């Protein structure tokens, strides 16, 4: 009886927000909305949870070296926030004199659910997602901004050229398990050998 009383407030809260109870959610399907194609600025690096940090660093190297841009902006939302911070910290340690301004905001996302059975209404749910924007600039930025960080000490920065960034860093290829290579001439343990 105690477990039931703990679950009731959660179900009640969801009904108040216009959502069916957890038990009734199998009667709904989320409506996939077409993604809005935002015009992406060429100095923007949009970090996703699935992307690789090394790819973002290569893009930063291209922006600063080849395209000779003085700044770049790293944006991320939701699960990609930590990867964006990691990317920014690595970039700051690869290029000297980068000033940083960080902004953290929220974005409201509305999910729509359509019923799988007749007689049920469409349901919408609004959720708040954190959005992070990190601006890295070779030029001085507004030091009075609350998200401002000055450049790292030059002793902590190890500049790397584009060729070094793009070459593999020796991951894998060691004597791991499952390579199928034996030590000698024997064919390995098998039935009847």
HELIX and SHEET records of a PDB file:
HELIX    1   1 UNK A    2  UNK A   16  1                                  15    
HELIX    2   2 UNK A   22  UNK A   27  5                                   6    
HELIX    3   3 UNK A   53  UNK A   61  1                                   9    
HELIX    4   4 UNK A   62  UNK A   66  3                                   5    
HELIX    5   5 UNK A   78  UNK A   80  5                                   3    
HELIX    6   6 UNK A   81  UNK A   92  1                                  12    
HELIX    7   7 UNK A  154  UNK A  156  5                                   3    
HELIX    8   8 UNK A  162  UNK A  166  1                                   5    
SHEET    1   A 5 UNK A  28  UNK A  30  0                                        
SHEET    2   A 5 UNK A  99  UNK A 115 -1                                        
SHEET    3   A 5 UNK A 123  UNK A 137 -1                                        
SHEET    4   A 5 UNK A  71  UNK A  77 -1                                        
SHEET    5   A 5 UNK A  44  UNK A  46  1                                        
SHEET    1   B 3 UNK A  28  UNK A  30  0                                        
SHEET    2   B 3 UNK A  99  UNK A 115 -1                                        
SHEET    3   B 3 UNK A 148  UNK A 149 -1                                        
END                                                                             
